[in-house]
């Protein structure tokens, strides 16, 4: 079951959480982010008041309130996108927040607020000031998806942002009618930007 604090912050619409302010955020000074060791990130996850992994969970945390609401956090030694071999298995290269909410729906704002709650204001501001370098789907993709009757290609909406510290990939699955139920926010190293952008452009 979700802890009440996690449920309020990540599942309920953030506009309904009056106590969500800078004072409730995790201390940004102890953030563990891509580029740091698996040990550092694992220790940070274990101590995080929102993530609080269960026994056996280390770099992957999953919370479930009901079948209609799920939250996962994963730190990985691999970059996002297609799996590739990595010689360095001791350094985190990406961290991903994924949410599914069939009750309240999912929006970019919900994902951005989750980023702020988990990482604090410094990382949130880096994201907020970041330059958008790629957005999808393009109108050409939408037209071809409709012609080919592949609605998932049209539904996936996202963008890549490059901040002063990290790259941010945010994506939701927005159907043609109705609201989105799933979304993800990934923080990755700048060195992995080109790989991910090329893969998104041709998928």
N, C-alpha and C positions, 0 to 999 in steps of 0.2 A: 504494500500500500504506500502511496505517496505520503511523505511527511507533510504536515499541514503547511509549513512554510514553503516547501517546493510547490505544492498544489496551488497556493495563492499566487506565487510569482510566475510560474511557468505555464499553468493551465488556465486559470481564470483570466479573463481579459485584464490587462495591466491597468486599465482605467478604473478598475474596481478595487485596486489595492492601494489604499491611502497611505499605508506605512512604508511603501517602497520609496526610499529616498537614499541619499548618499550615506547616511548613517547606518543603513542596513547592509551595505555592500561589503563584500570580502575585501580585506586590506590589499590594495593593489600592489604593495611592496612585496608581497609574497606570491604574486602570480607566477605560475609555471607555464611556459609557453613554448611553441615550436623553436627548436634550436637548443633547448635544454635537455639534460639527460633524462632517461626513463626513470631513474631513481628520484630525481628532483620533482618530476611531474607526478609520479606515483604518490609521493609524500604529500604534495599539495592537494591532490584529489582526496586523499584519505582525511585530511584536516579540513576540507572545505565544508562550511556549514550548510550549503545547499546541496552539493553533490553527495556527500556521505555514502560511500560505497558499502555494500553488504559484504559479509565474509566471502572471500574468494574473488571479489571484484577488485581489479587493480587499475588498469588503463581503460577499462570499459565499464560504464555504469548504466544501469537500466532501471527506470522507475515506471510502474504501472499503477494507475488508479482504478480504471475499469478497462474493458476491452476497447472502449471508445477514446481512451486517452493514454498516450505513452510518451516518455521522454528518454532519450539516450545521450550519453556523452562518451566520446571515444578519442583517446590520444593514440597516435600511430607513428611508427618509425618509417612509414611509407608516405609518399606524397599522395594527395587525392587523385582520383581518376584511375586509369588503367594500372593494374599491378605491375610493378617492375622490380627487378632484383636490387637490393640495397646491401652494400657491404657493411654499412654502419647500422648496427642493430641496437645501439645504445643511446641514440639521439632522436628525440621526437621531431617529426617534420610537419605534422598537421594535427589539429584538434577539431572535432566535429560535434556540434549540437544538432540533434535531430528531434523533431516533435511531430506527433500525430494527435489531432484533436477533432473528433467528429462531432463534438457538441458545440464548441465555440468557433471552430474554424481556425485557419492559420493565415497570417499576414506577414509581410516584411517587418512591420512595426513590432509584432510579437517576437520575432526572431532577434531584432535589434535590442529589444528590452532584455531578452534572455542573455545576450552578450554582455550588456551592462551589469546585470545582476551577478553573473558568474565571474567576470573579469575586472569589474570596477570601471571607474570613470576614465582612467588614462587610456585603456584599450578602446573603450567605447568612443572616445574623442578621436583617437587615431582612425577608427572606422568611419566616423561621421565626417571627418575632413578628407578622407581618402578620395582619390580620383577614380571615377568609373572608366574603365578601359575596355570593357566588353559587356554588352547586354544582349539577351536573347528572349524569345525568338524574334528573328527579323520577319518582316512582312513576306519575304520570299519563302522562308521556312513555313510560315503559317499557311500560305497558299498551297505549297507542295504537300503539306501534311493533310490538308483538307481534300486535295485531289487524290492522294493515296489512301485516304481514310485511316490515317494513323493519328488519332486525337491526342495521344500522349506527347507527341513531338510539339504539338501546338500548346498543350497545357503547361509544359515546363517553362517557367518564367524565372529568369535569374540574372545575375550580374557579377562581374569581377571588379573589385575595388583595390587600388594600390595605395596603401597608407605610407607614412614615414617609417613604420616599423614592420608591418606585415601586409600580406595580401588577404583579402576577405572574399569568400565566395558564398553568396546567399541565393537560395532557390526555393520556390514553392511550386506545387502542382496545382495550377488554377484551371479548372474545367471551363469550357465555353459558357456554360450556365451554372449557377450555384457558386458556393464558396469553396476555397481550397481547404483541405484537411491536413496536408502534410507539408513540411518544410525543413530546411537545414541551413545551418550557418557554419562555415568551415574557415578556420584561420590556418594559413600556410606560409611557408617561407617564400621570400621573393624569388629565390633561385628556382622555384618550382612553378612560377607563373606561366612561362612559355609553354611548358608541357601541358598544363591544364587547359589553357586557352585554346591551343590547337585541337585538343581532344573534344572540347565543347563545340568547336566550330564544325566538326565533321561527324558528330554522333547522330 
